[in-house]
Amino acid sequence: MNSGSQSTERIVTVFGGTGFLGRRIVRRLLEKGLTVRAASRHPERVAALFSSDARAPEAVRADILDPPSVALAVAGSQAVVNAVSLYVERGNFTFERVHVKAAADLAAASRNSKVGQFVHVSGIGSDPGSESSYIRARGRGEHAVMSTFPSVIIRPSVMTGPDDVFLTVLVRLIRLLPIYPLFGDGEMRLQPVYVGDVAEAISRLIDGNDPGGSSIFELGGPHVYTYQELLREIASQLNIRIRVMPVPFAVWNVLARVAEFLPGAPLTRNQIDLMRHDNVAAADLPGLNELEVQPRAIREVIRMIEHPHRLAA
Ligand SMILES: NC(=O)c1ccc[n+]([C@@H]2O[C@H](COP(=O)([O-])OP(=O)(O)OC[C@H]3O[C@@H](n4cnc5c(N)ncnc54)[C@H](OP(=O)(O)O)[C@@H]3O)[C@@H](O)[C@H]2O)c1
């Protein structure tokens, strides 16, 4: 609770509250009875995104690169969540600027505003020493945030859901392609997690499960797959026989360089960088289990993708 406020209303500001993950965090917090501000550069999207919900968040225009708008957005908040993404660098929007500097500035604005809790969304594999500028910025960002504000760092594995850019694409391509290309030899391990489970975990951390001080959670789904196993699992759910072909990372990098210029950047170099290493939750860090969130199986998420009207996302 903001010490300057006499109100007992619990306000949570979610930066990136219109995004793939952010809007689910907003929804879960509203369901728990909290007052929520969804902060983004395009607040006009909020009305449509929450049109069928019982409650809608307050839509706030804020750019994480613009300190006055950030200060206004966090003022009076009990908790702040940073769920802002940047997957492709463009002009001023560099990984260093958004994931390190702006993340630390948001943490500082929250501290100055006497916010009680700061949750920063990063990703499994974040590493300040990485050769990849994306992975390095995610790692440096975590350090910059934690040294500014004792924060909860959330590192999800790759997230899935009906409107994702991962599983949805795999489902579509497996139906389409006679031979499916692998990242390298396809032996990299990953632990896809349902986006709603990550949102639920974050909402629990804010609503009663605050571990206090700085802590890191790694959130993975119920099963660890190699990339090749995951493709075969999806194909078996779709009743399709799949043939796979290894494709060297150097070729993927060239494809991603081109794809980054296409609308919606369907493939990016940071995705390729992430695919070079295992993306599995660490056994020695807390995760969904500690927050008593039962992770959803991939076959359920595939069903949601195939029949979006039947199941809530
Ligand atoms: N998706 C995954 O599988 C995955 C896996 C691991 C970690 N993560 C991490 O999870 C977080 C959320 O990712 P996501 O996939 O949900 O992202 P997303 O769908 O791209 O949403 C990003 C959100 O941030 C807002 N935003 C972007 N730039 C902003 C700025 N300069 N100022 C204020 N708001 C800004 C966007 O709205 P506007 O454009 O309107 O501002 C949007 O609401 C990111 O940190 C991401 O790296 C994602």
The ligand as an SDF file (V2000), in Angstrom:
LIG
                    3D

 48 52  0  0  0  0  0  0  0  0999 V2000
    6.0600  -15.0810  -25.1480 N   0  0  0  0  0  0  0  0  0  0  0  0
    6.9010  -15.9800  -24.6160 C   0  0  0  0  0  0  0  0  0  0  0  0
    6.9000  -17.1860  -24.9520 O   0  0  0  0  0  0  0  0  0  0  0  0
    7.8640  -15.5360  -23.5270 C   0  0  0  0  0  0  0  0  0  0  0  0
    8.6950  -16.5060  -22.9480 C   0  0  0  0  0  0  0  0  0  0  0  0
    9.5470  -16.1190  -21.9090 C   0  0  0  0  0  0  0  0  0  0  0  0
    9.5480  -14.7860  -21.4840 C   0  0  0  0  0  0  0  0  0  0  0  0
    8.7200  -13.8880  -22.0730 N   0  0  0  0  0  0  0  0  0  0  0  0
    8.7320  -12.5110  -21.5670 C   0  0  0  0  0  0  0  0  0  0  0  0
    7.4270  -12.1900  -21.0760 O   0  0  0  0  0  0  0  0  0  0  0  0
    7.2290  -10.7690  -21.1870 C   0  0  0  0  0  0  0  0  0  0  0  0
    5.9060  -10.5070  -21.9110 C   0  0  0  0  0  0  0  0  0  0  0  0
    6.0230  -11.0500  -23.2190 O   0  0  0  0  0  0  0  0  0  0  0  0
    4.7650  -11.1420  -24.2170 P   0  0  0  0  0  0  0  0  0  0  0  0
    5.0730  -12.2220  -25.1750 O   0  0  0  0  0  0  0  0  0  0  0  0
    3.5180  -11.1500  -23.4280 O   0  0  0  0  0  0  0  0  0  0  0  0
    4.8800   -9.7410  -24.9830 O   0  0  0  0  0  0  0  0  0  0  0  0
    3.8630   -9.0470  -26.0030 P   0  0  0  0  0  0  0  0  0  0  0  0
    2.6790   -9.8920  -26.2990 O   0  0  0  0  0  0  0  0  0  0  0  0
    4.6940   -8.5460  -27.1400 O   0  0  0  0  0  0  0  0  0  0  0  0
    3.2990   -7.7920  -25.1570 O   0  0  0  0  0  0  0  0  0  0  0  0
    4.1560   -6.7330  -24.8170 C   0  0  0  0  0  0  0  0  0  0  0  0
    3.3900   -5.6830  -24.0590 C   0  0  0  0  0  0  0  0  0  0  0  0
    4.2780   -4.6050  -23.7330 O   0  0  0  0  0  0  0  0  0  0  0  0
    3.7560   -3.3610  -24.2040 C   0  0  0  0  0  0  0  0  0  0  0  0
    4.8950   -2.5300  -24.5740 N   0  0  0  0  0  0  0  0  0  0  0  0
    5.8230   -2.7610  -25.5390 C   0  0  0  0  0  0  0  0  0  0  0  0
    6.7150   -1.7540  -25.5680 N   0  0  0  0  0  0  0  0  0  0  0  0
    6.3300   -0.8800  -24.5940 C   0  0  0  0  0  0  0  0  0  0  0  0
    6.8370    0.3710  -24.1360 C   0  0  0  0  0  0  0  0  0  0  0  0
    7.9150    0.9500  -24.7230 N   0  0  0  0  0  0  0  0  0  0  0  0
    6.2140    0.9860  -23.1030 N   0  0  0  0  0  0  0  0  0  0  0  0
    5.1100    0.4410  -22.5240 C   0  0  0  0  0  0  0  0  0  0  0  0
    4.5720   -0.7340  -22.9250 N   0  0  0  0  0  0  0  0  0  0  0  0
    5.1880   -1.3720  -23.9500 C   0  0  0  0  0  0  0  0  0  0  0  0
    2.8600   -3.7530  -25.3880 C   0  0  0  0  0  0  0  0  0  0  0  0
    1.8410   -2.8030  -25.6600 O   0  0  0  0  0  0  0  0  0  0  0  0
    2.1180   -1.5270  -26.6400 P   0  0  0  0  0  0  0  0  0  0  0  0
    2.8180   -2.0510  -27.8520 O   0  0  0  0  0  0  0  0  0  0  0  0
    0.7490   -0.9770  -26.9000 O   0  0  0  0  0  0  0  0  0  0  0  0
    2.9410   -0.5670  -25.8360 O   0  0  0  0  0  0  0  0  0  0  0  0
    2.2390   -5.0390  -24.8360 C   0  0  0  0  0  0  0  0  0  0  0  0
    1.1990   -4.7170  -23.9320 O   0  0  0  0  0  0  0  0  0  0  0  0
    8.4770  -10.2260  -21.9050 C   0  0  0  0  0  0  0  0  0  0  0  0
    9.4260   -9.8080  -20.9590 O   0  0  0  0  0  0  0  0  0  0  0  0
    8.9970  -11.4650  -22.6150 C   0  0  0  0  0  0  0  0  0  0  0  0
   10.3650  -11.3830  -22.9350 O   0  0  0  0  0  0  0  0  0  0  0  0
    7.8920  -14.2200  -23.0820 C   0  0  0  0  0  0  0  0  0  0  0  0
  1  2  1  0
  2  3  2  0
  2  4  1  0
  4  5  1  0
  4 48  2  0
  5  6  2  0
  6  7  1  0
  7  8  2  0
  8  9  1  0
  8 48  1  0
  9 10  1  0
  9 46  1  0
 10 11  1  0
 11 12  1  0
 11 44  1  0
 12 13  1  0
 13 14  1  0
 14 15  2  0
 14 16  1  0
 14 17  1  0
 17 18  1  0
 18 19  2  0
 18 20  1  0
 18 21  1  0
 21 22  1  0
 22 23  1  0
 23 24  1  0
 23 42  1  0
 24 25  1  0
 25 26  1  0
 25 36  1  0
 26 27  1  0
 26 35  1  0
 27 28  2  0
 28 29  1  0
 29 30  1  0
 29 35  2  0
 30 31  1  0
 30 32  2  0
 32 33  1  0
 33 34  2  0
 34 35  1  0
 36 37  1  0
 36 42  1  0
 37 38  1  0
 38 39  2  0
 38 40  1  0
 38 41  1  0
 42 43  1  0
 44 45  1  0
 44 46  1  0
 46 47  1  0
M  CHG  2   8   1  16  -1
M  END
$$$$
